[in-house]
Structures are given as structure tokens and as C-alpha cells.
Amino acid sequence: MQSAGCRLCRIARDARGESTDGLAAETHDQINREGCEGMATTVTAAHHSIWRHLFDSMHAAQKPKSKLKVVTLDKESNLSTLWRREEFLRICSKEELAEKAQEIEVTIPVNKIQETRYNFDPRSFFANRFWGRRSDGVAINEALQIVYILEFN
């Protein structure tokens, strides 16, 4: 499915009274992954519904003696906020994690939505993008000194 512009994005922009110039081509990938304006609410609701089901299933399968503790059950927190918590700092300092994260972040492409922030300050962009991430869940095993960042895509 390909067109001159995404019809769902056009409808969403029309409803907001915005220009429909420069619409992305309507493709399966654009609608499901790249941020179709007309499907954003539906895709987000489906994502959260599926994640809750997966999380409930993981929690139900957890053994009673497990040392794994999920720390973002009811609310989302960005990584910067989580790393203020003592249990995270005992595993790895914010500086150590920032150094390792920088190595990984530079390999992840800068998407169109992020280009303006990248062009404004390319030196701190990758660190800021990492610390601002809001993962779907985070679990921690202090006994094994492991933090699991859970992301469902």
C-alpha cells in the first residue's frame, strides 16, 4: 500500500486545522512504526494492552524465591529518574552507565523527529536521548547485579 501521502495523517492534520503538506507515504511500516498521526492513539493503546498482558504473564510465571523485582509496575519513569534510586546506584554508577550507553546510542540512527535536537547540540544529544528513554518496564536483580530494561516493540 503506497500513496502520495498517508490518508490517516491527512485526516488527523485536517481535524487539527494544520497543513497537510509533506505527508509521509502511506506504508504499512509508516502506519505501525514510524508514527502515523491518525493511528497514534490506537497503536499506543494496543501496545500498552499487550505489554500489560505480557507483564502479567511474566509475573505469574515468576518463582516465589526469585530475586527479580520489577520497579516500574504502575508508572513509567525515564532512565535518569530510575538511576537516582539507591538499588540502581549499587549496581552501576550513573557515570559508568552513561559511558557504556554512549557507545550504544551512537550506533542508533537519529530519526526525523530527533534531528532538530541533534543539530542543536550533537555532543550531548546521545546522552540526553538515553537518559530520557521511558522503557516499558525495568526489573532489577540485586543479588546478581543485573538491571533488565524491558522494551516491547
LINWO-V833759 format. One line per field, one symbol per residue. phi: phi as a letter, one per 30 degrees, with the letter a starting at -180 (. if undefined). psi: psi as a letter, one per 40 degrees, with the letter a starting at -180 (. if undefined). A space follows every 10 residues. Layout:
phi: ???
psi: ???
//
This chain:
phi: .bbdaddddd dddedcicdc diddddbedd dcbdjdddce ddddddeddd dedddedddd dddeddcdbd cbdcbcbddd dddddedddd dadddddddd deddeddced dedceddddd addceddddd dddcddabbb bddchbcccc bcb
psi: hiidihdddd dddddefiie ifiiihiddd dddefhdeed dddddddddd dddddddddd ehidehehhh efdeiiiidd ddeeiddddd dhiddddddd dddddeehih iddedddddd gddedddddd dehgidihih gddefhhhhh hh.
//
